[in-house]
Amino acid sequence: MMRLSLPMEPHGHRTERWDLLPYSPSQTASSTKKRFFRTIGILLAGLFLPVLLSSPLAAREDSARLVLRKTADLQKTKIYVVKKGDLIGRILRQQGDEPIPYTLFRKINPGIRNLNRIYPGQKILLPVRGITEMTESAHAIPPDAETHMTEYLIQEGDSISRIILSELNVNPAEALSTYRLVRELNPGIEDMNTLPAGQRLKLPANPARADRSAAAPVQTAGSEMDKPPTVAAAAKAPPSAEGLLGIIRPVISRMRGTLTATGNYYIPLKDSTQVAIDCSLIPVVELDDGSTVFLDFGNRLPDQLKGLISQSWPNYAFLPAGELSDDLTSLQGIINRSRNYMMYNAARPLTLTQKPEILVAPDWIIEGKKASSGTPYRQGLFLLGGNEQPFPAGPRTFVEKNGLIVTEISGGQAVVALTAQTAPPAIPDLRGLKGIPFAEQLLRALGETPVGNAEIVIFDQARHGFSLSVTADLLFRRGEKRFIIHAKKLPEQFVSILKEEGTEIVLIGERDSGRPLIEALLQGLQIPVSFGHFSYRIPEDGQRPRLTASFSALRAKAGGESLYLIDFDMSPDVISLLQGRPGGRFAKY
């Protein structure tokens, strides 16, 4: 026996149990079909009608069906090899028009205790399903018999539920069929939730007749029973939902999840009983932690049905219309209903690297509560306002390589941005050098072109009657002046003669290196140099910074561009981010 328990408490807080009995050979096919549809009708009446008073009638569109079907032969199975990213639910839904029930999957795979834990390469058994099935729509729209009509003048503040329940004096249990008849009588009114005052509304003069028609058993020919179920055309999600999905989809995708907004989503309940959700009305979000969230934009799902689903599937959650009012509220509702993720407002910037200190300042953070590896999942939401521009490709790539997935939102849409795939530039490395070799590489890093072992003439044969020259360790020109960098002291007479001819002498020790040599050499060469704390930010002016990099360095400025001399290691990613961006270049010493 397949049993479906349903608590019903509107009268005396009692609980009734409805049993769906199995087929008996002594029963005729006709009696079996009638009993089947009568039982389903009772179940669905208990699920849907008690909630009509607490929510607008228009919200009760055809959005869910109970489905009974003949299951596959347990003797006929096939082997499926799990691939990376697979989830049991997705695998089962891919096996034909409707998914394989979870209970059947458990029976043929008793070794899989936790359906949320499968791994790539694992072999599982899938049943080979027979085609025969029986379905019944949860809301069958009755044909419109010859019904007399009357007109009603809509008043200020009127709602369709008040008109049906008060003006027509319809019993709440019969309100749904009357609402559908009103919709058929008024095809020009697209949204029954917004009735403008002064408009005339056609109403049935005898709604009880329509109710009796709706309550009558559905008579279906045997050939019709074999046809697949037809999903009634229903109004799509409200226009605002389309915009929200445009933001929700990329965020969920970057969490390795999916958003389904078309087709049907099947939820197994008991044995072969399933609920079919219309995803165009109630989109479904599935995350990689096994969480599933239904976005009920129209509050269409009755509380009893949600409770029934939650009893079978505790990892399923439902987001009501009140929490789907804007993009951030919707996202927060989805994420915070998951098992392993949370979304919160970023009160302070995140530190990406300690030295140099690089901070990134998202507006919101989505973070994994648990991390199977050492690094937790993090996604940053950046809200761009006014004329704010998205991250350049280089900084965006750097942020994502350092553990924060970047999602930028502008004008209610996720910004599509490219990432940079460039090799990090090499920077001059003066470590390990001393004396003249250190000085030569420093000058080249500054953009100068020193000449080594250059001959300098002090006296020449034509002018002085004899010749005398010295060999300079390094020689270079800066403007109108010549500079000789020498490791050994020259005679004072030579120094005086060279100065008279516009040549400056800078002496350095053969074993000098590091900051003392840099400062002494550059001061002797009349190149500005200073030690300080410098920073770089995006954007570079005016608006709030979304990324900042701070570091201590010696800054030398030989021409128009600065050279930052640092005494710490930088990863290739940091070099790619900073090289050329703070108005200069870098070198290590």
Secondary structure, 3 states (H helix, E strand, C coil): CEEEEEECCCCCCCEEEEEECCCCCCCCHHHHHHHHHHHHHHHHHHHHHHHHHHCCHHHCCCCEEEEEECCCCCCCEEEEECCCCCCHHHHHHCCCCCCCCHHHHHHHCCCCCCCCCCCCCCEEEEECCCCCEEECCCCCCCCCCCCCEEEEECCCCCCHHHHHHHHCCCCHHHHHHHHHHHHHHCCCCCCCCCCCCCCEEEEECCHHHHHHHHHCCCCCCHHHHCCCCCCCCCCCCCHHHHHHHHHHHHHHHCCCCEEECCCEEEEECCCCCEEEEECCCCCEEECCCCCEEEECCCCCCCHHHHHHHHHHCCCEEEECHHHCCCHHHHHHHHHHCCCCEEEEECCCCEEEECCCEEEECCCEEEEECCCCCCCCCEEEEEEECCCCCCCCHHHHHHHHHCCCEEEEEECCEECCCCCCCCCCCCCCECCCCCHHHHHHHHHHHCCCCCEEEEEEEEECHHHHCCCEEEEEEEEEEECCEEEEEECCCCCHHHHHHHHHCCEEEEECCCCCCHHHHHHHHHHHCCCCEEEEEEEEEECCCCCCCCEEEEEEEEEEECCCCEEEEECCCCCHHHHHHHCCCCCEEEEEC
